[in-house]
Amino acid sequence: MSKFFAYISRMKNIRRWGLMRSFREENVQEHSLQVAMFAHALALLENERYGGNYNAEHVMAIAVYHETAEVITGDLVTPIKYYNDDIKSAYKHIEAMAEERMISMLPDDMIPLYRPLIQPSSEKEKRIVKAADKLAAYTKCLEEVRSGNLEFEKASEKLKKSIEQMAEEWDLPSVRCFMEEFIPSFEVTLDELN
């Protein structure tokens, strides 16, 4: 009996933004879906407009599983996770152990198929997923601020700067493109979208 998918299904029970008061709570499972959609779009944009060579569906699958460790570790809040290099390093080690535990729950013949999704080796693919992760967090902040929740205002500003810096440092024009073409629609009402 494999426990892998029973554990993965628990992602819906892990609340994000633990230190923040949210108008609408977000869980890790729904966050992962949004990250997967954004990562897929970034990979497609890189390929179509900027001469990239990504397997967009593979990148999307990596994004689906990018929070796998959190089923075991929970969602450690950003101010703690990145408080200093020692904590950051220790948490990365804990995350790797949690990923290994999750991978070990798979049938033996499935392990080599899922390991590259849970522990991708390609820096290029990891960067696309990380950018998508930041974009998803940014859209959450925009939605909260638009709802009048100023608790997310500073996080929104910080994320925007981080995304812009990431796009530049990692040479990901798709991220700038996504910010210009898709993000503004997150700041309008449903009537305006229609």
Stockholm file with secondary structure:
# STOCKHOLM 1.0

chainA/1-194         MSKFFAYISRMKNIRRWGLMRSFREENVQEHSLQVAMFAHALALLENERYGGNYNAEHVMAIAVYHETAEVITGDLVTPIKYYNDDIKSAYKHIEAMAEERMISMLPDDMIPLYRPLIQPSSEKEKRIVKAADKLAAYTKCLEEVRSGNLEFEKASEKLKKSIEQMAEEWDLPSVRCFMEEFIPSFEVTLDELN
#=GR chainA/1-194 SS CCCHHHHHGGGGGCBSCTTSCCSSCCBHHHHHHHHHHHHHHHHHHHHHHHCCCCCHHHHHHHHHTTTTTHHHHCCCCHHHHTSSHHHHHHHHHHHHHHHHHHHHTSCTTTHHHHHHHHSCCCHHHHHHHHHHHHHHHHHHHHHHHHTTCGGGHHHHHHHHHHHHHHHHHTTCHHHHHHHHHTGGGGGSCHHHHC
#=GC SS_cons         CCCHHHHHGGGGGCBSCTTSCCSSCCBHHHHHHHHHHHHHHHHHHHHHHHCCCCCHHHHHHHHHTTTTTHHHHCCCCHHHHTSSHHHHHHHHHHHHHHHHHHHHTSCTTTHHHHHHHHSCCCHHHHHHHHHHHHHHHHHHHHHHHHTTCGGGHHHHHHHHHHHHHHHHHTTCHHHHHHHHHTGGGGGSCHHHHC
//
